[in-house]
Amino acid sequence: MNLNIYNFTVQFNPANKKQSLLKLLFLFLFLSINSFAYSQVNAPADSLKADSLRAKALRIKRIADNINKQYDFGDLTRNILHPKRKADTLHKGSGITIVPNIAANPTIGAQLGIKAVAGRRLGNDPNTLLSVAATSASITSKGIIYFYLNHNIFTPGNKWNFQGNLVAAKTVTPDYGLGIGHTIEGGSNLDKILADPAHKVYALHSYYFNIREKVYKEVAKNLFVGAGLSFDIRRNITSKDTVNNATPSSIYNNQHGFPQDHYSADGFLFNVQYTTRDNPNRAYKGLYFDAGFRVNQTWIGSTKNAVQFTTDFRKYFSLSETSPETVLAFWNWGSYLLSGNIPYLELPGTGRDGGFRSGRGYTTQYFKGTQFNDTEAEFRFPILANKFISGVTFVSMQTGNDEQGTKLFQVFQPGYGAGLRVLFNKATRTNLALDYAFGKFGNKGFFLNLNEAF
């Protein structure tokens, strides 16, 4: 290019005025064309990059959604009952899984019952998130009778999200005191009983009922705001050691003004939710975040007023394009009392998240406080090429406060373990989860459930 075209002087005498204007116009057009040509040369590179990223995302999605080469419990049953029948690779199978609810862990003992889970994408929009529901009825060796029904439904196009829970149970709750297991130095006898530093277990028997429903509205892509109600009711709370100030629960109730044998925790729920995870049963990628306030009010039946703030954050990283089931997953769950008083058995703690799955290695509410936080990480990987058997390893770290001066994030209690996954329903990514976990103070146990812990 001859750069001398830029080197000219504009003359403003009348004779050259027309010529000067033409030169200015020519210069403007040249610069404009040069700039336009530059943008056109670079646009294909950006477009190719964007197309490449889209193609990569679609390729990963196709691999993740391709279940023809996967083998689940339904295939195993068919091969046993009808060994000569060929599998229909074009049929994705039913989204309903019914299994015996056989489980064992330190909280419930040995359990026998039946459980059903279902998953379906509503409508024809491929971007609609999977709707899931589950129900179970069971009895355990520790005298627990438990029935629940829950749902997490997304309407077509994700315009609305309905989350609900119904529970009716006869329960036995092990009680290990209030706090995070921190050693008590000094303090009164009541302080030592409440904190239970010797980790003596007290069994609390009760009848428990829960009705909860939240309705979310999508206000932006993947962003929902919602509100609802929750009623948590316990009746006939008894313990073999129930006398005033003889157990952690009786001391707490006396100090905070709760009846010893019953309570209601009834409140309003206000939440914000953001989700991009590709499947709620077993996500390969994306994130989930939910934060909200619970406002218990006596005028709707609650024994005490209280305000709690809760957070639930989950992030999933797929580590392989060809095997998207290889996932590194992170979870942080927390609940924080802002004002008022919460009943003893409603305090946040081990296994008190929405799915009752946090803190594997410890019994439910082994640790608890008015402020509580649990962080977990899990590595998930396929073992068999047909994805029928997979494995996991996991670690957790819990922290909470107590009423002897220990603050949140001051003391941490670890848990860790490993497990196997059996693919029960490839259409909904439903796994049978078998975990063995360890904690401190001699805690360990086998945990069996459907679907991932988070």
C-alpha positions as CSV (number, residue, x, y, z in Angstrom):
1,M,0.0,0.0,0.0
2,N,1.3,3.5,-0.9
3,L,1.0,5.5,2.4
4,N,1.7,8.7,0.6
5,I,-2.0,9.1,0.0
6,Y,-2.3,10.5,3.5
7,N,0.3,13.2,2.9
8,F,-1.5,16.1,1.2
9,T,-2.3,19.6,2.3
10,V,-5.8,21.1,2.0
11,Q,-5.8,24.5,0.4
12,F,-8.7,26.8,1.4
13,N,-8.5,29.3,-1.3
14,P,-11.7,29.6,-3.4
15,A,-10.1,28.2,-6.6
16,N,-9.2,25.0,-4.8
17,K,-12.2,24.7,-2.5
18,K,-14.1,22.2,-4.6
19,Q,-10.9,20.1,-5.1
20,S,-10.1,20.2,-1.4
21,L,-13.6,19.0,-0.5
22,L,-13.3,16.1,-2.9
23,K,-9.9,15.2,-1.4
24,L,-11.4,15.2,2.1
25,L,-14.3,13.1,0.9
26,F,-11.9,10.6,-0.7
27,L,-9.8,10.4,2.4
28,F,-12.9,9.7,4.6
29,L,-14.2,7.0,2.2
30,F,-10.7,5.4,2.1
31,L,-10.4,5.3,5.9
32,S,-14.0,4.0,6.2
33,I,-13.4,1.3,3.6
34,N,-10.1,0.3,5.2
35,S,-11.8,0.1,8.7
36,F,-14.7,-1.8,7.3
37,A,-12.4,-4.3,5.4
38,Y,-10.5,-4.8,8.7
39,S,-13.7,-5.7,10.6
40,Q,-14.8,-8.1,7.9
41,V,-11.4,-9.9,7.9
42,N,-11.6,-10.6,11.7
43,A,-15.3,-11.4,11.9
44,P,-14.9,-14.9,10.5
45,A,-12.3,-15.8,13.1
46,D,-14.7,-14.8,15.9
47,S,-17.5,-16.6,14.2
48,L,-15.4,-19.7,13.8
49,K,-14.5,-19.6,17.4
50,A,-18.1,-19.2,18.5
51,D,-19.2,-22.0,16.2
52,S,-16.4,-24.2,17.5
53,L,-17.5,-23.6,21.1
54,R,-21.2,-24.3,20.2
55,A,-20.2,-27.4,18.4
56,K,-18.2,-28.6,21.4
57,A,-21.1,-27.9,23.8
58,L,-23.5,-29.8,21.5
59,R,-21.0,-32.7,21.2
60,I,-20.7,-33.0,24.9
61,K,-24.5,-32.7,25.3
62,R,-25.0,-35.5,22.7
63,I,-22.6,-37.7,24.5
64,A,-24.2,-37.0,27.9
65,D,-27.7,-37.6,26.5
66,N,-26.8,-40.7,24.6
67,I,-28.0,-43.5,26.8
68,N,-28.0,-46.3,24.1
69,K,-24.6,-47.5,25.2
70,Q,-25.4,-47.3,28.9
71,Y,-26.6,-50.3,31.0
72,D,-29.0,-49.9,34.0
73,F,-30.9,-52.1,36.4
74,G,-33.8,-52.4,33.9
75,D,-31.4,-53.9,31.3
76,L,-30.1,-56.3,33.9
77,T,-33.7,-57.4,34.9
78,R,-34.6,-57.8,31.2
79,N,-31.5,-59.9,30.5
80,I,-32.3,-62.2,33.5
81,L,-36.0,-62.6,32.8
82,H,-35.8,-62.4,28.9
83,P,-32.2,-63.3,28.0
84,K,-33.0,-63.7,24.3
85,R,-34.8,-60.4,23.9
86,K,-32.8,-57.6,22.3
87,A,-32.7,-54.2,23.8
88,D,-34.5,-51.4,22.1
89,T,-31.8,-48.8,21.7
90,L,-34.2,-46.2,20.3
91,H,-36.4,-46.3,23.4
92,K,-35.2,-44.3,26.4
93,G,-37.2,-46.2,28.9
94,S,-39.6,-45.2,31.7
95,G,-38.8,-42.3,33.9
96,I,-40.2,-44.2,36.9
97,T,-38.0,-46.3,39.2
98,I,-39.5,-48.5,42.0
99,V,-37.1,-50.2,44.3
100,P,-37.2,-51.9,47.7
101,N,-36.1,-49.2,50.3
102,I,-33.5,-51.3,52.1
103,A,-31.0,-49.2,53.9
104,A,-28.8,-49.0,57.0
105,N,-27.0,-46.1,58.7
106,P,-26.2,-45.0,62.3
107,T,-29.3,-42.8,62.5
108,I,-32.0,-45.2,61.5
109,G,-30.6,-48.7,62.0
110,A,-31.8,-51.3,59.4
111,Q,-34.6,-50.1,57.2
112,L,-37.2,-52.0,55.1
113,G,-39.7,-50.4,52.8
114,I,-40.5,-49.3,49.2
115,K,-39.5,-46.3,47.3
116,A,-40.4,-44.8,44.0
117,V,-38.7,-41.9,42.1
118,A,-39.8,-40.4,38.8
119,G,-38.4,-37.9,36.3
120,R,-39.8,-36.3,33.2
121,R,-39.2,-33.2,31.1
122,L,-42.6,-31.4,30.7
123,G,-43.5,-30.0,27.3
124,N,-41.5,-29.9,24.1
125,D,-38.9,-27.3,24.9
126,P,-35.6,-29.1,25.2
127,N,-34.3,-26.4,27.5
128,T,-37.0,-27.2,30.1
129,L,-35.3,-28.6,33.3
130,L,-36.2,-32.1,34.4
131,S,-39.0,-32.4,36.9
132,V,-38.6,-35.0,39.6
133,A,-40.7,-36.6,42.4
134,A,-40.2,-39.3,45.0
135,T,-42.2,-41.1,47.6
136,S,-41.3,-43.7,50.2
137,A,-42.8,-45.7,53.1
138,S,-40.5,-47.6,55.5
139,I,-40.0,-49.0,59.0
140,T,-36.7,-49.5,60.8
141,S,-35.2,-51.6,63.5
142,K,-35.1,-48.6,65.8
143,G,-38.9,-48.2,65.7
144,I,-39.0,-45.4,63.0
145,I,-42.0,-45.4,60.7
146,Y,-41.6,-42.9,57.9
147,F,-43.6,-41.7,54.9
148,Y,-42.8,-38.9,52.6
149,L,-43.8,-37.4,49.2
150,N,-41.8,-34.7,47.6
151,H,-41.6,-32.9,44.2
152,N,-39.5,-30.4,42.2
153,I,-41.5,-29.6,39.0
154,F,-40.6,-27.2,36.2
155,T,-43.4,-26.2,33.8
156,P,-42.6,-26.0,30.1
157,G,-40.1,-23.3,29.3
158,N,-39.2,-23.1,33.1
159,K,-41.8,-20.4,33.6
160,W,-42.7,-21.8,37.0
161,N,-41.0,-24.1,39.5
162,F,-43.0,-25.9,42.3
163,Q,-41.1,-27.5,45.2
164,G,-43.0,-29.3,47.9
165,N,-42.7,-31.9,50.7
166,L,-45.1,-33.9,52.8
167,V,-43.9,-36.0,55.8
168,A,-45.7,-38.1,58.4
169,A,-43.5,-40.1,60.8
170,K,-42.9,-41.8,64.1
171,T,-39.3,-40.9,64.8
172,V,-36.5,-41.7,67.1
173,T,-33.8,-38.9,67.0
174,P,-30.4,-39.5,68.5
175,D,-29.3,-36.4,70.5
176,Y,-25.6,-35.7,71.1
177,G,-26.0,-32.2,72.5
178,L,-25.6,-28.7,71.2
179,G,-22.5,-27.5,69.4
180,I,-19.6,-28.7,67.2
181,G,-18.0,-31.2,69.6
182,H,-15.7,-28.5,71.1
183,T,-14.1,-29.4,74.5
184,I,-15.7,-27.5,77.4
185,E,-13.3,-25.9,79.8
186,G,-15.0,-24.8,83.0
187,G,-18.6,-23.9,82.9
188,S,-21.5,-25.2,84.9
189,N,-22.9,-28.7,85.0
190,L,-25.8,-27.5,82.8
191,D,-23.3,-26.3,80.2
192,K,-21.6,-29.6,80.2
193,I,-24.8,-31.5,79.8
194,L,-26.0,-29.2,77.0
195,A,-22.7,-29.5,75.1
196,D,-22.4,-33.2,75.8
197,P,-18.5,-33.3,75.5
198,A,-18.6,-37.1,76.4
199,H,-20.9,-37.7,73.3
200,K,-23.4,-39.6,75.3
201,V,-26.4,-40.3,73.2
202,Y,-30.0,-39.5,74.2
203,A,-32.9,-41.0,72.2
204,L,-35.8,-38.6,71.6
205,H,-39.1,-40.2,70.5
206,S,-41.8,-38.1,68.8
207,Y,-44.4,-37.9,66.1
208,Y,-43.4,-35.6,63.3
209,F,-45.4,-33.9,60.5
210,N,-44.1,-31.5,57.8
211,I,-46.0,-29.7,55.0
212,R,-43.9,-27.4,52.8
213,E,-44.6,-25.8,49.4
214,K,-42.7,-23.2,47.5
215,V,-43.6,-21.6,44.2
216,Y,-40.9,-20.0,42.1
217,K,-41.3,-17.7,39.0
218,E,-38.6,-17.3,36.4
219,V,-37.8,-13.6,36.1
220,A,-34.7,-14.0,33.9
221,K,-33.0,-17.0,32.2
222,N,-32.3,-19.6,34.9
223,L,-33.2,-17.1,37.7
224,F,-36.2,-17.6,39.9
225,V,-37.8,-15.8,42.8
226,G,-40.3,-17.6,45.1
227,A,-42.3,-17.8,48.3
228,G,-44.1,-20.4,50.3
229,L,-45.0,-21.9,53.6
230,S,-43.6,-24.6,55.9
231,F,-45.3,-26.2,58.9
232,D,-43.0,-28.4,61.1
233,I,-45.0,-30.0,64.0
234,R,-43.8,-32.4,66.7
235,R,-46.0,-34.0,69.3
236,N,-45.5,-36.5,72.2
237,I,-41.7,-35.8,72.5
238,T,-40.4,-38.2,75.1
239,S,-37.1,-39.5,76.4
240,K,-36.1,-42.1,78.9
241,D,-34.1,-39.4,80.7
242,T,-36.8,-36.7,80.4
243,V,-36.7,-34.7,83.6
244,N,-35.9,-31.1,84.0
245,N,-32.2,-30.3,83.1
246,A,-31.2,-33.9,82.8
247,T,-30.7,-33.9,79.0
248,P,-29.4,-31.4,76.4
249,S,-32.9,-31.0,75.0
250,S,-34.6,-30.3,78.4
251,I,-31.9,-27.7,79.3
252,Y,-32.3,-26.0,75.9
253,N,-36.1,-26.0,76.2
254,N,-36.0,-24.5,79.7
255,Q,-33.5,-21.8,78.7
256,H,-35.4,-20.8,75.5
257,G,-39.0,-21.2,76.7
258,F,-40.1,-24.2,74.7
259,P,-42.5,-26.9,76.1
260,Q,-40.7,-30.2,76.7
261,D,-43.2,-32.5,74.9
262,H,-44.3,-30.5,71.7
263,Y,-43.7,-27.6,69.5
264,S,-44.7,-26.1,66.1
265,A,-42.3,-24.2,63.8
266,D,-44.6,-22.6,61.2
267,G,-43.2,-19.9,58.9
268,F,-43.1,-18.1,55.6
269,L,-40.4,-18.8,53.0
270,F,-38.9,-16.2,50.6
271,N,-36.2,-17.5,48.2
272,V,-34.1,-16.7,45.2
273,Q,-32.8,-19.6,43.0
274,Y,-30.4,-19.7,40.1
275,T,-29.7,-23.0,38.3
276,T,-27.9,-24.2,35.2
277,R,-27.3,-27.8,36.2
278,D,-28.3,-30.3,33.5
279,N,-29.9,-32.8,35.8
280,P,-31.1,-32.6,39.4
281,N,-30.6,-36.3,40.1
282,R,-26.9,-36.4,38.9
283,A,-25.5,-33.3,37.3
284,Y,-22.6,-33.4,35.0
285,K,-22.2,-29.6,34.7
286,G,-23.6,-26.3,35.8
287,L,-24.4,-24.8,39.1
288,Y,-27.3,-24.5,41.6
289,F,-27.8,-21.7,44.1
290,D,-30.6,-21.0,46.5
291,A,-30.8,-18.4,49.2
292,G,-33.7,-17.4,51.3
293,F,-35.3,-16.3,54.6
294,R,-37.6,-18.4,56.8
295,V,-39.9,-16.3,59.0
296,N,-41.6,-18.2,61.8
297,Q,-44.6,-16.4,63.2
298,T,-46.8,-17.2,66.3
299,W,-49.9,-15.8,64.6
300,I,-49.9,-18.7,62.1
301,G,-49.3,-21.3,64.8
302,S,-45.5,-21.3,65.5
303,T,-44.5,-21.8,69.2
304,K,-41.9,-19.0,68.8
305,N,-41.0,-16.2,66.4
306,A,-37.7,-16.6,64.5
307,V,-35.9,-15.5,61.4
308,Q,-33.4,-17.7,59.6
309,F,-31.2,-17.2,56.6
310,T,-30.2,-20.3,54.5
311,T,-27.9,-20.8,51.5
312,D,-27.3,-23.7,49.2
313,F,-24.6,-23.6,46.6
314,R,-23.5,-26.5,44.3
315,K,-21.1,-26.5,41.4
316,Y,-20.3,-29.3,38.9
317,F,-17.3,-29.6,36.6
318,S,-17.2,-32.4,34.0
319,L,-13.6,-33.4,33.5
320,S,-13.9,-35.4,30.3
321,E,-15.6,-34.8,26.9
322,T,-15.8,-38.4,26.1
323,S,-16.9,-39.4,29.6
324,P,-18.9,-36.5,31.0
325,E,-19.8,-38.6,34.0
326,T,-16.4,-37.9,35.4
327,V,-17.3,-35.0,37.6
328,L,-15.8,-32.9,40.4
329,A,-18.6,-31.5,42.5
330,F,-18.7,-29.0,45.3
331,W,-21.4,-28.2,47.8
332,N,-21.8,-25.6,50.5
333,W,-24.9,-25.4,52.7
334,G,-25.5,-23.1,55.6
335,S,-28.3,-21.9,58.0
336,Y,-28.0,-18.9,60.3
337,L,-30.4,-17.7,63.0
338,L,-30.9,-14.0,62.7
339,S,-33.4,-13.4,65.5
340,G,-35.8,-15.3,67.8
341,N,-35.6,-18.9,68.9
342,I,-35.8,-22.3,67.0
343,P,-37.0,-25.5,68.6
344,Y,-34.2,-27.9,69.6
345,L,-35.0,-30.6,67.0
346,E,-35.3,-27.9,64.2
347,L,-31.8,-26.5,64.8
348,P,-29.6,-26.7,61.7
349,G,-26.9,-29.4,61.9
350,T,-25.6,-32.6,60.4
351,G,-28.0,-34.0,57.9
352,R,-30.4,-31.1,58.3
353,D,-30.1,-29.8,54.7
354,G,-33.2,-30.1,52.4
355,G,-32.3,-33.7,51.3
356,F,-31.0,-34.8,54.8
357,R,-27.7,-36.0,53.1
358,S,-25.0,-33.7,54.5
359,G,-22.2,-34.8,56.8
360,R,-21.9,-38.4,55.8
361,G,-20.0,-40.2,58.6
362,Y,-22.1,-38.9,61.4
363,T,-25.7,-39.4,62.5
364,T,-28.3,-36.8,61.9
365,Q,-27.8,-33.7,64.1
366,Y,-24.7,-35.2,65.6
367,F,-23.5,-31.6,65.5
368,K,-25.9,-28.6,65.6
369,G,-26.1,-25.0,66.5
370,T,-28.1,-21.8,65.8
371,Q,-25.4,-21.1,63.2
372,F,-24.2,-24.0,61.0
373,N,-22.2,-24.5,57.8
374,D,-21.2,-27.6,55.8
375,T,-18.8,-27.8,52.9
376,E,-18.3,-30.9,50.8
377,A,-16.4,-32.0,47.7
378,E,-16.9,-35.2,45.7
379,F,-15.1,-36.9,42.8
380,R,-17.3,-39.1,40.6
381,F,-16.0,-41.5,38.0
382,P,-17.3,-44.4,35.9
383,I,-15.8,-47.8,36.6
384,L,-17.5,-49.9,33.8
385,A,-17.5,-48.7,30.2
386,N,-21.3,-49.2,30.1
387,K,-21.7,-46.9,33.1
388,F,-23.5,-49.5,35.2
389,I,-21.0,-49.2,38.0
390,S,-19.4,-45.9,39.0
391,G,-17.4,-44.8,42.0
392,V,-17.1,-41.8,44.3
393,T,-14.8,-40.4,46.9
394,F,-15.8,-37.5,49.1
395,V,-14.8,-35.2,52.0
396,S,-16.8,-32.9,54.2
397,M,-16.1,-30.2,56.8
398,Q,-18.8,-29.0,59.3
399,T,-18.7,-26.0,61.6
400,G,-21.2,-24.5,64.0
401,N,-21.5,-22.4,67.1
402,D,-22.5,-23.3,70.7
403,E,-23.8,-21.5,73.8
404,Q,-20.4,-21.6,75.6
405,G,-18.7,-19.1,73.3
406,T,-17.6,-21.1,70.3
407,K,-18.2,-19.2,67.1
408,L,-19.0,-20.3,63.6
409,F,-15.9,-21.1,61.6
410,Q,-13.8,-21.4,64.8
411,V,-14.0,-25.3,65.0
412,F,-14.3,-27.7,62.1
413,Q,-15.2,-31.4,62.1
414,P,-14.2,-33.5,59.1
415,G,-15.8,-36.5,57.4
416,Y,-14.7,-38.6,54.5
417,G,-15.4,-41.8,52.6
418,A,-16.0,-43.6,49.3
419,G,-18.7,-45.5,47.6
420,L,-20.2,-47.2,44.6
421,R,-23.0,-46.1,42.3
422,V,-25.3,-48.6,40.5
423,L,-27.2,-47.1,37.5
424,F,-30.8,-47.8,38.3
425,N,-32.5,-45.7,35.6
426,K,-30.5,-44.3,32.7
427,A,-33.4,-42.2,31.4
428,T,-33.3,-40.0,34.6
429,R,-29.7,-40.7,35.7
430,T,-31.0,-42.3,38.9
431,N,-28.3,-44.1,40.8
432,L,-28.3,-46.4,43.8
433,A,-25.8,-44.8,46.1
434,L,-23.8,-47.0,48.5
435,D,-21.3,-45.1,50.7
436,Y,-19.1,-45.9,53.6
437,A,-18.0,-42.9,55.6
438,F,-15.9,-42.0,58.6
439,G,-16.0,-39.2,61.1
440,K,-14.4,-38.2,64.4
441,F,-15.2,-39.6,67.9
442,G,-15.5,-43.2,66.5
443,N,-18.2,-42.3,64.0
444,K,-18.5,-44.4,60.9
445,G,-21.3,-46.1,59.0
446,F,-22.8,-47.4,55.8
447,F,-25.2,-45.1,53.9
448,L,-27.6,-46.3,51.2
449,N,-29.8,-44.0,49.2
450,L,-31.1,-43.2,45.7
451,N,-29.4,-40.5,43.8
452,E,-26.4,-38.4,44.7
453,A,-26.0,-36.6,48.0
454,F,-25.9,-33.3,46.1
